[in-house]
């Protein structure tokens, strides 16, 4: 008599793995086709952006960067985009995703990520929750 139990477990395991892969893919934000201007336009549409200027992306090893004025008193936040095909940029972005902060001149700065984007300067902003919510909703 053949045992059917191992076959059942094998099928169950395969279905479990397939569901896990589908679920994890649905939870990831893939905005790798987006540019910095797309994020800035999104923030403007959401009434977050009050003004902005370009930033040097080199200190955070990013591809592009922009400073954005937000809120009624014009507090500045930084938006950075990374090219994950470049190892140093991918490593920097992964570090921020894992730890929730980045260092600049020896100072620890709160940071959050969304796909290939990183936002800093929101940590001490009175509208932090709204900023993070809008930033993370960008797809």
C-alpha positions as a printed Julia matrix, in Angstrom:
139×3 Matrix{Float64}:
  0.0    0.0     0.0
  1.39   3.39   -1.01
  1.6    6.18    1.48
 -0.35   9.23    0.37
  0.59  11.41    3.29
  3.99  12.6     1.97
  2.41  13.55   -1.38
 -0.26  15.53    0.45
  2.38  17.39    2.43
  4.38  18.07   -0.72
  1.31  19.53   -2.49
  0.38  21.54    0.6
  3.92  22.88    0.88
  3.95  23.9    -2.82
  0.62  25.72   -2.44
  1.9   27.43    0.69
  5.05  28.66   -1.1
  3.05  29.91   -4.09
  0.67  31.84   -1.8
  3.59  33.26    0.13
  5.28  34.49   -3.05
  2.07  36.05   -4.38
  1.33  37.72   -1.06
  4.87  39.09   -0.63
  4.89  40.43   -4.2
  1.59  42.2    -3.56
  2.98  43.83   -0.41
  6.1   45.23   -2.06
  6.1   48.67   -3.59
  7.66  48.6    -7.01
  8.17  52.15   -8.13
 11.52  51.53   -9.78
 10.17  52.99  -13.02
  9.39  56.33  -11.31
 11.59  59.43  -11.27
 12.09  62.11   -8.63
  9.77  64.45  -10.53
  6.99  61.83  -10.29
  7.28  61.8    -6.49
  7.34  65.62   -6.35
  4.25  65.86   -8.56
  2.52  63.31   -6.33
  3.33  65.35   -3.21
  2.02  68.46   -4.97
 -1.22  66.68   -5.9
 -1.64  65.63   -2.25
 -1.18  69.28   -1.15
  2.04  68.46    0.74
  4.52  70.31   -1.47
  4.85  74.06   -0.89
  8.07  74.56   -2.85
 11.35  72.88   -3.48
 14.89  72.89   -4.8
 17.48  70.43   -6.0
 19.87  68.76   -3.57
 23.24  67.12   -4.0
 22.52  63.36   -3.84
 26.16  62.39   -3.15
 26.17  62.6     0.68
 23.59  59.81    0.83
 24.9   57.96   -2.26
 21.62  58.52   -4.11
 20.86  58.96   -7.8
 18.85  62.21   -7.43
 17.62  64.35   -4.57
 15.3   67.22   -3.88
 14.43  69.39   -0.88
 10.72  69.95   -0.41
  9.06  72.64    1.68
  6.05  71.23    3.5
  3.44  72.45    5.92
  2.23  75.93    6.75
  5.61  77.07    8.09
  7.62  75.6     5.2
  9.69  72.95    7.01
 12.1   71.21    4.66
 12.3   67.47    4.03
 14.62  65.61    1.68
 13.47  63.14   -0.96
 16.12  60.85   -2.46
 15.83  58.28   -5.21
 18.19  55.32   -5.55
 19.19  53.21   -8.53
 19.15  49.69   -7.13
 21.19  48.4   -10.06
 24.18  50.17   -8.46
 25.46  48.16   -5.49
 26.39  51.11   -3.25
 22.99  52.71   -3.76
 21.19  49.42   -3.22
 23.17  48.77   -0.03
 22.44  52.25    1.33
 18.72  51.93    0.63
 18.58  48.45    2.18
 20.33  49.74    5.3
 17.7   52.46    5.71
 14.87  49.98    5.09
 16.27  47.69    7.77
 17.19  50.27   10.42
 14.88  53.27    9.85
 17.68  55.82    9.97
 20.75  57.05    8.13
 23.91  58.81    9.3
 25.08  62.18    8.03
 28.21  63.83    9.48
 28.0   61.45   12.44
 24.4   62.37   13.24
 21.64  59.8    13.19
 18.72  60.98   11.04
 15.33  59.3    10.98
 14.52  58.05    7.47
 11.81  56.04    5.77
 11.69  54.3     2.43
  9.15  53.51   -0.24
 10.46  51.37   -3.08
 13.48  53.24   -4.49
 12.76  56.45   -2.56
 13.98  57.65    0.81
 12.61  60.55    2.87
 14.48  62.38    5.64
 13.71  65.46    7.71
 10.2   64.36    8.6
 11.12  63.07   12.07
 10.7   66.39   13.89
  7.98  67.76   11.64
  4.63  68.36   13.39
  2.89  66.69   10.42
  5.13  63.61   10.52
  2.31  61.04   10.43
  0.64  62.65    7.41
  3.99  63.02    5.6
  4.86  59.36    6.13
  1.36  58.24    5.14
  1.43  60.21    1.87
  5.05  59.23    1.13
  4.34  55.54    1.66
  1.17  55.66   -0.48
  3.17  56.67   -3.59
  3.2   53.81   -6.11
